[in-house]
Amino acid sequence: MSSFNNSDIDLLVLTWHQTYLSSFAGGYIRLREFFQYMPRKLRFLVLDNAPSIYKDILHKKNIRTYQTTKVIKPLMKRIFFLWFVLENISAAFVIYRHAKKLIQKRGVKVVYVPIGEFFHLYIPAILLKKKHPYLKLVVDILNYELPGNSYSNYFRILTKAGTNPIIAIGILLHYAIITTVMNATIRSIDYMFTVSPDLVKKIKRVYQKSTIDYTPSGINLSDVVKKDTKKIFDAVYVGRVTVRKGIFEVLNVWKNVVSQKPNARLAIAGHTSEMVMKQLKKTIEQYGIKKNVTIFGVVSNKKKFEILSQSEIFLHLAPYEPLFPVIGILEGLAAGLPVVIYDMPVVKSQKKELHDIPCIMIVENGNTSQAVDTIADYLASNIKNKQMVTKQARTYAKRFDWKVIARKELDIIEGLINN
């Protein structure tokens, strides 16, 4: 990575991470991959809360850490929502103060916000742009829409899965505030990236500039373990185990699969909260499928691909995603697994491209019986068909190499620096 003296920074990256999600959330994984492909000559500095989650991949001269208010830290386990609000406010002030000094002293040309829906990153960046109009501001918007189509529907989804109603209201309020602020200030951004052509179209309604493009999720193909092993699981879900990711949809579908195939086995691997895990176990017990579901929790990369190689089909039944395919789906495809997905809006927007791809099995959003039938049909298919689908899945995954995706954004950033 590059090194530089105290007066030279072309690019300032504003970041913040939730410690408990630092290795699991797609936005953090995405940024880590981008950093792997930073041009050697690019003089950049990453502003991240301590301890930085990027210190293992970046030179220490490329990282400046900051500390938010320590007195609120005990609230994280006791009153999470209050901690989150106070942490956001504290982080926004601290980030703005540090970034302002760096801009004034180190000749920053471009400010980059890799997760624009984080209020405490977006607001300081907009204020810095207002104060220093010559700065070029690049923002990535990974999530722009509210899952569930409406506030009331998403509230029902959250509370049904065990989320405290007060926390659910807080989540909706946070979304309403950041969306309102973003829509009012979005034209201050010089270049915007999002994660799907569908979101490009929707953001353009308020952005109304040509300087917008999309970069999907990717996969590091060198991490993929390609080996044929004995199949232990009929289906698998790998990713963050949350309401939003459709984990309770997966369980509902699996209950119906088990009614047809009593010995059917499902593997679930990924990070989850105590609250969701409690509801997960309760739901499994209520459905009577305790013997049919194995929950691994957080696993190593090696173990993850071992589980994938031992599985037949990947299930991702989220009713909404801002992009397709997400990282978990790509990992499944790269391991040779077909994926069953709902035709959520982002999938519908790509239906023409996905129509003739056998490894992408699209079912009507929320249609449990159709999902069950699709799973059952594949599991019952012959070996020749499964081998063909496996080969096709691995080929499709190769389109999403992180190196190509990262270069697309980094080339734009370098162009803004040089102009």
C-alpha positions in Angstrom: 0.0 0.0 0.0 1.0 3.6 -0.4 2.8 5.8 2.1 3.0 9.6 2.1 4.1 12.5 4.2 1.9 14.7 6.4 0.9 17.0 3.6 -0.3 14.6 0.9 -3.7 13.0 0.8 -5.7 12.7 -2.4 -8.5 10.5 -1.0 -10.1 10.5 2.4 -12.4 7.5 3.2 -14.9 8.0 6.0 -15.8 4.8 7.7 -17.4 3.4 10.9 -18.1 -0.1 11.9 -20.2 -2.0 14.4 -17.7 -4.3 16.2 -20.1 -7.2 16.5 -20.8 -7.2 12.7 -17.4 -6.3 11.4 -16.7 -9.6 9.7 -20.3 -10.4 8.6 -22.1 -7.4 7.1 -21.8 -7.1 3.3 -20.9 -3.4 3.4 -17.8 -4.1 5.5 -16.8 -7.1 3.4 -17.2 -5.1 0.3 -15.0 -2.3 1.5 -12.3 -4.7 2.7 -12.2 -6.2 -0.8 -12.0 -2.7 -2.4 -9.0 -1.9 -0.2 -7.2 -5.0 -1.5 -7.2 -3.4 -5.0 -6.3 0.2 -4.1 -3.8 1.5 -6.7 -0.3 1.7 -5.2 0.2 5.3 -6.2 -3.0 6.5 -4.7 -2.4 8.6 -1.6 -5.3 7.8 0.7 -6.3 7.8 4.3 -9.0 5.8 6.0 -10.8 7.4 9.0 -12.2 4.5 11.1 -13.3 4.0 14.6 -10.9 2.2 16.9 -9.8 -0.5 16.8 -9.9 -0.4 13.0 -11.1 -3.5 11.2 -8.9 -2.8 8.3 -5.5 -2.8 10.1 -4.7 -6.3 8.9 -4.9 -5.3 5.2 -3.8 -1.7 5.2 -0.5 -0.1 6.0 -0.7 1.8 9.4 0.1 5.1 7.5 -3.1 4.7 5.6 -5.3 4.5 8.7 -6.3 7.2 11.2 -8.5 6.0 14.1 -10.9 8.0 16.2 -12.8 7.2 19.4 -16.4 7.9 20.0 -17.7 8.7 23.5 -16.7 5.9 25.9 -19.3 6.6 28.6 -22.1 5.3 26.3 -20.4 1.9 25.6 -22.0 0.0 28.5 -25.4 0.8 27.0 -24.7 -1.4 24.0 -25.7 -4.6 25.8 -28.2 -3.0 28.2 -30.2 -0.6 26.0 -29.0 -1.2 22.5 -31.3 1.3 20.7 -30.3 4.1 23.0 -26.6 3.2 22.5 -27.0 3.2 18.8 -28.6 6.6 18.7 -26.0 8.2 20.9 -23.2 6.4 19.1 -24.5 7.8 15.8 -24.5 11.3 17.1 -21.1 11.0 18.8 -19.6 9.5 15.7 -21.0 12.2 13.4 -19.4 15.0 15.5 -16.0 13.2 15.9 -15.8 12.3 12.2 -16.6 15.8 11.1 -14.0 17.3 13.4 -11.2 14.9 12.4 -12.1 15.1 8.7 -12.2 18.9 8.7 -8.7 19.1 10.1 -7.3 16.6 7.6 -8.9 18.5 4.7 -7.5 21.8 5.9 -4.0 20.4 6.5 -3.5 17.6 4.0 -4.9 18.8 0.7 -7.7 16.2 0.3 -9.2 16.2 -3.1 -11.9 13.5 -2.8 -14.0 12.4 0.1 -15.4 8.8 -0.2 -18.3 7.5 1.9 -18.6 3.7 1.2 -21.8 3.2 3.2 -24.0 6.3 2.5 -27.0 5.1 4.5 -25.0 5.5 7.7 -26.3 8.8 9.0 -23.1 9.5 10.9 -21.0 9.2 7.8 -23.3 10.9 5.3 -24.1 14.0 7.3 -20.4 14.9 8.0 -19.6 14.3 4.4 -22.4 16.7 3.2 -21.3 19.4 5.7 -17.7 19.1 4.6 -18.8 19.5 0.9 -20.7 22.6 1.9 -17.8 24.0 3.7 -15.3 23.1 1.0 -17.1 23.2 -2.4 -13.9 22.3 -4.3 -14.0 18.8 -2.7 -15.3 15.9 -4.8 -17.8 13.7 -2.9 -18.3 10.1 -3.8 -21.0 8.1 -2.0 -22.0 4.5 -2.2 -25.7 3.8 -1.3 -26.1 0.1 -0.5 -29.7 0.4 0.9 -32.2 3.0 -0.3 -35.6 1.4 0.0 -37.6 0.2 3.0 -38.0 -3.6 3.0 -41.7 -4.7 3.2 -43.0 -2.0 0.8 -44.5 0.1 3.7 -43.7 1.1 7.3 -46.6 -0.8 8.7 -45.7 -4.0 6.8 -42.0 -3.9 7.8 -43.1 -3.2 11.4 -45.2 -6.4 11.3 -42.3 -8.3 9.9 -39.9 -7.1 12.6 -42.2 -7.7 15.6 -43.4 -11.1 14.3 -39.8 -12.2 14.4 -39.4 -11.1 18.0 -38.1 -7.5 17.7 -39.1 -5.3 20.5 -41.8 -2.9 19.2 -39.9 0.1 20.6 -36.8 -1.0 18.7 -38.9 -1.7 15.6 -40.2 1.9 15.8 -36.7 3.2 16.2 -35.5 1.3 13.1 -38.3 2.8 11.1 -37.7 6.3 12.5 -34.0 6.0 11.6 -34.8 5.0 8.1 -37.3 7.9 7.7 -34.8 10.5 8.9 -31.9 9.4 6.8 -34.1 9.1 3.7 -35.6 12.6 4.2 -32.1 14.1 4.7 -30.6 12.2 1.8 -33.3 13.2 -0.6 -32.9 16.9 0.4 -29.1 16.9 0.0 -28.4 14.2 -2.6 -27.5 16.7 -5.4 -24.4 17.7 -3.4 -22.8 14.4 -4.3 -20.5 14.5 -7.3 -20.6 10.8 -8.1 -22.8 8.1 -6.7 -22.7 4.3 -6.8 -25.4 1.9 -5.7 -25.7 -1.8 -6.0 -28.2 -2.6 -8.8 -29.7 -1.1 -12.0 -33.0 -1.1 -10.2 -31.8 1.2 -7.5 -30.0 3.4 -10.1 -33.4 4.0 -11.7 -35.1 4.7 -8.3 -32.4 7.0 -7.0 -32.3 9.0 -10.2 -35.8 10.3 -9.4 -34.2 12.5 -6.8 -30.6 12.6 -7.9 -31.3 13.6 -11.5 -27.6 13.5 -12.6 -25.8 11.3 -15.0 -22.9 10.7 -12.5 -24.4 7.5 -11.1 -23.7 3.8 -11.7 -23.9 0.5 -9.9 -21.4 -2.1 -8.6 -22.9 -5.4 -7.4 -21.5 -7.7 -4.7 -18.6 -9.9 -5.6 -16.7 -12.9 -4.6 -13.0 -13.7 -4.1 -12.8 -16.8 -6.3 -9.5 -17.9 -4.7 -11.4 -18.5 -1.4 -13.7 -21.0 -3.0 -13.1 -24.7 -2.2 -14.2 -26.8 -5.2 -14.5 -30.4 -4.2 -17.3 -32.9 -4.5 -18.1 -34.4 -1.1 -20.8 -36.5 0.3 -24.0 -34.6 0.6 -25.2 -34.3 4.2 -27.7 -31.4 3.8 -30.5 -31.1 1.4 -30.4 -27.3 1.6 -28.4 -24.6 3.2 -28.6 -20.9 4.0 -25.3 -19.0 4.6 -25.3 -15.3 5.5 -26.5 -13.0 8.2 -29.3 -14.7 10.1 -31.8 -11.9 10.3 -35.5 -11.1 9.7 -34.5 -9.0 6.8 -32.6 -11.8 5.1 -35.7 -14.0 5.2 -34.6 -16.6 7.7 -38.1 -17.2 9.0 -39.3 -17.6 5.4 -36.7 -20.3 5.0 -38.0 -22.1 8.1 -41.6 -21.9 7.0 -40.7 -23.4 3.6 -38.6 -26.1 5.2 -41.4 -27.1 7.5 -43.4 -27.9 4.4 -40.5 -29.7 2.7 -40.2 -31.9 5.8 -43.9 -32.8 5.5 -43.1 -34.3 2.1 -39.6 -35.6 3.0 -39.3 -36.4 6.7 -35.6 -36.8 6.7 -34.8 -33.6 4.8 -32.0 -31.6 6.5 -31.3 -27.9 6.4 -28.0 -26.2 7.4 -27.9 -22.6 8.6 -24.6 -20.8 9.1 -23.9 -17.1 9.9 -24.0 -14.4 12.5 -27.2 -13.6 14.4 -28.3 -11.7 17.5 -29.4 -13.3 20.8 -32.9 -12.1 20.1 -33.1 -13.6 16.7 -31.5 -16.9 17.8 -34.0 -17.2 20.6 -36.9 -16.7 18.2 -35.2 -19.0 15.7 -35.1 -21.9 18.2 -38.6 -21.2 19.3 -39.9 -21.3 15.7 -38.0 -24.6 14.9 -39.6 -26.1 18.1 -43.1 -24.9 17.1 -42.7 -26.3 13.6 -41.5 -29.7 14.9 -38.4 -29.7 12.7 -35.7 -29.7 15.4 -34.1 -32.9 13.9 -34.2 -31.4 10.5 -32.3 -28.2 11.1 -28.6 -27.7 12.1 -27.6 -24.2 13.2 -23.8 -23.7 13.0 -23.7 -20.0 13.9 -20.5 -18.1 12.9 -18.0 -20.4 11.1 -14.6 -19.9 9.5 -14.3 -19.5 5.7 -13.0 -23.0 5.4 -15.9 -24.4 7.4 -18.4 -22.3 5.4 -17.3 -23.8 2.1 -17.2 -27.3 3.7 -20.9 -26.9 4.6 -21.7 -25.6 1.2 -20.0 -28.5 -0.5 -22.0 -30.9 1.7 -25.3 -29.3 0.6 -27.5 -29.7 -2.5 -29.3 -26.4 -2.9 -29.0 -22.8 -1.5 -32.1 -21.1 -0.1 -32.3 -17.3 0.0 -35.9 -16.3 0.6 -35.7 -12.7 1.6 -38.8 -10.8 0.4 -36.6 -7.8 -0.3 -32.9 -7.2 -1.1 -31.4 -4.0 -2.6 -29.2 -6.1 -4.9 -28.9 -9.5 -6.6 -26.9 -11.6 -6.1 -25.8 -10.9 -2.5 -22.5 -12.3 -1.2 -24.0 -15.5 0.4 -25.8 -16.4 -2.9 -22.5 -15.9 -4.8 -20.7 -18.2 -2.3 -23.3 -20.8 -2.9 -23.2 -20.5 -6.6 -19.4 -20.6 -6.6 -19.6 -23.9 -4.6 -21.8 -25.2 -7.4 -25.2 -24.9 -5.7 -28.3 -23.6 -7.5 -30.3 -21.0 -5.5 -34.0 -20.6 -4.8 -35.0 -17.0 -4.6 -38.2 -14.9 -4.5 -38.9 -12.6 -7.4 -38.4 -9.5 -5.3 -38.2 -6.1 -7.2 -34.4 -6.3 -7.8 -34.8 -9.8 -9.3 -37.8 -8.8 -11.4 -35.7 -5.9 -12.9 -33.1 -8.6 -14.1 -35.6 -11.3 -15.0 -34.8 -11.1 -18.7 -31.1 -11.8 -18.0 -31.9 -14.5 -15.4 -34.7 -16.3 -17.3 -32.5 -18.9 -19.0 -30.1 -19.6 -16.2 -31.0 -23.0 -14.7 -29.0 -22.4 -11.4 -31.2 -19.4 -10.6 -34.6 -20.7 -9.5 -37.1 -17.9 -9.2 -40.4 -18.3 -7.4 -43.2 -15.9 -6.7 -42.5 -13.7 -3.7 -44.0 -15.3 -0.6 -45.3 -18.3 -2.5 -44.4 -21.1 0.0 -45.9 -24.0 -2.0 -44.1 -22.9 -5.2 -40.8 -22.7 -3.3 -41.4 -26.2 -1.8 -42.2 -27.7 -5.2 -39.1 -26.1 -6.7 -36.9 -27.5 -4.0 -38.5 -31.0 -4.2 -38.2 -31.1 -8.0 -34.5 -30.3 -7.9 -33.7 -32.8 -5.0 -35.5 -35.5 -7.0 -33.8 -34.7 -10.3 -31.1 -37.1 -11.7 -27.4 -36.8 -11.3 -26.8 -35.7 -14.9 -29.1 -32.7 -14.4 -27.5 -31.8 -11.0 -24.0 -31.9 -12.6 -25.1 -29.6 -15.4 -26.6 -27.1 -12.9 -23.5 -27.3 -10.7 -21.2 -26.4 -13.6 -23.5 -23.6 -14.7 -23.6 -22.2 -11.2 -19.8 -22.0 -10.9 -19.6 -20.4 -14.4 -22.2 -17.7 -13.4 -20.3 -16.9 -10.2 -17.2 -16.1 -12.1 -18.9 -12.9 -13.5 -18.6 -11.3 -10.0 -14.9 -11.1 -9.4 -14.2 -8.5 -6.7 -11.2 -7.3 -8.6 -13.3 -6.2 -11.6 -16.0 -4.7 -9.4 -13.5 -2.7 -7.2 -11.7 -1.3 -10.3 -14.9 0.1 -11.6 -15.3 2.4 -8.6 -11.6 3.1 -8.1 -11.2 4.2 -11.7 -13.9 6.8 -11.2 -12.3 8.0 -8.0 -8.9 8.3 -9.7 -10.5 10.3 -12.5 -12.0 12.8 -10.0 -8.6 13.2 -8.3 -6.8 13.8 -11.5 -9.3 16.3 -12.8 
